[in-house]
Amino acid sequence: MIGRILLYIFLAAGMAATTFPFLWMITTAFKTLPEALSPSLHLLPVQWQWRNFIETFQAAPFGRYFFNSFLVGTAVTAAVIVSSLMAGYAFARLDFRGRSLLFGVVLATMMVPFEATLIPNFAMIRRLGWYNAYPALIVPWCANAFSIFLMRQAFMALPGDYFDAAKVDGCGHLRFLLRVGSPLVKPALVTVGLFAFLGSYNSLIWPLVVTSEDTMRVVQVGLTVFSGAEGVRLHLLMCASTIVILPTVALYFAAQKNFLESSLGSGLKG
Amino acid sequence: MFRWCVWGFVCAFLTSCGSGGPAGAPSASEKPPFKPIDPSVAVFWDRQTTETGALIRTLVDEFNAKRPHGLSIKIEHTGGYSDIFRKVSASIQAGALPAMAVAYQSMTAEYAQAGAVADLEPFVHDAKSGLGPEELDDFYPVVFETNRYPDFGGKMLSFPFCKSVLMLYFNKEVLSKAGFDAPPATWDEFIHQCRRIKAKTGKPAYAVSVDCSTITGMIFSLGGDLCDGKRTLFDSPQAIQAFEIIETLAKEKLGYQITPGSYDDETALAQGSVAFCIRSSSGRTNVAMLMQGAQDQWGMARLPQGDPANPRTVLFGPNICIFNTTPEQQQAAWDFVKFFTSREIGVRWALGTGYLPIRKSAADDPGLKKFWDAWPYNRAAFDCLPFAKSEPNLGGWQEVRALVEKAETEVLAGLKTGRDAAIELKRKADAVLSTQ
């Protein structure tokens, strides 16, 4: 009994430690600037500043930023799901010369830091005429090594008997992939989609570099307007952060079941 | 169609995997023909946000309204200085640049290496659109000279934009509780006041924001200098004394280091947790906001000095550089720079932001006089301009700045004595500059 109480105390402390920053962010959105900057960790504002939300939306066109973030995030997610599904299947199930070498090359791209590719990628975007346009925000992120790796592992975990049985019934690779393979690797696919959307939604430097118009910018760029050369408007920044974080939290809860399944490492249940 | 789809996918894949190498970077000697990033307007990459962002957009609109012919200026917020540097560097590689951008001297020097920056001397002295002798004389020499680059034949590669000086901010209430009615005039007085405040309150008196400019300002105010040619002077008595002051503050717990990159020192000052912080004069508006209008509780003064009869402080703040694009773009950019640095606009900018007007004649402006009369400390920063001095425009100085901050942190953490840190800094900084 005592052990159980201790366990609950331990878990409650862990929960408090992880949720406190979120609660602090939300309540700071309703504080004045001096109160927000106060070293005290009190949660509730002395006087609730509802006006902060009006000021936040007046500071930047967040409506447009949200539209762009969702559009870009959805397109990137769809493209990553398609590319990683096909590439992952090919690396797991197709026999072709140089497969291991090619897979090694794909994995090696994970070692190249984003900063190293920023300038050449930007130069390419300029030459393609995509500066300040949606393709610049979408196309460079349509495939990534991590998602391909994840999908390859998911397909490798499938028993070969599935494919053999489908083959006997006259099923080719593409039909197997679409009709049989994809439903079986759904948790991994959802995880890939979740990571792709969050990666796109949370990116800052790339959208900042390849766009210049407010009509093309995304929510994370919008958050930078509250950090000036001589100070941070912490109350407004937290207000904007609270709004910006909502879709990602909702998405996580919607995909939580599949995400946990995938995290546990298997899409098959005995 | 299928083939195009496949090629599109391959291109996307290669782009995302970073397989593209750097596009042919122009060598230092070449003058590549940079295309304007938007030929229909003169794009200005800036970093101002919130109220200052709104003000500069208003000024741009006014400029465009007064200019029915020629290119309009289009201002684009491009993040912080590091973001602007990254974006300009990438744009240099891509061969297309805006008309102008805000830049610190070290950034301009990097752009100049790629031949991307225009020499402003022909614009300044142009008979039609340049500045006449009287106008040139109206600028404080220091704000002008800081834009000449010794590594590039002393050319003027940027123009003063937002200038500020290093100031001492003080909380009057904390000082008064310790029995002082004025901020310290010398560094000895500063230490004395810090000790008394610590004894009275039991808390550190000074919140230290580790920044190279603070050390630079201390060295200048003690009568020292930073460089003699490409040789640094961090082993000079004044530089050693500056680091020893930091050592005393750390050893006796008279000061504490704030989180790097934060403005916790200004917050601590506003909350009366400390008596002092040392910051740019442009921080005035932020501190005023934190003090919630309680102007009788705080003030700003020039830095404590070695010799108050010969005061000195450090000048800083970004400049504007105009890029080597088309003559039309450059002319529009120069016209805007001239408009922005005119006496009238300079005063409006100063009143709205906390930056300093860079023309001497601004002192006669009725609006500015009214502002100075409104609060005795409003004038303090402007009065420092005649004796302010900027950091050197040497290649590699950005790296030296990082070394200075590392040395200051080591002293504050008690890892090194002030003298040892200064001597080692001298050795490392000289090594950096000698490789340029």
Interface residues (C-beta under 8 A of the other chain):
Chain A: L33 P34 L37 S38 P39 A59 A79 S83 V106 T109 V112 A116 T117 L118 I119 P120 N121 F122 A123 M124 I125 R126 R127 Y131 V139 P140 W141 C142 A143 N144 A145 I205 L208 V209 S212 E213 V221 T224 V225 F226 S227 G228 A229 E230 G231 V232 R233
Chain B: F9 C11 A12 F13 T15 S16 C17 G18 S19 G20 G21 P22 A23 I37 D38 V43 R47 Q48 T49 T50 T52 G53 E76 H77 T78 G79 G80 D83 R86 K87 S89 A90 S91 Q93 A94 G95 A96 C162 Y263 E266 T267 A268 A270 Q271 S273 S280 S282 G283 T285 N286 M289 L290 Q292 G354
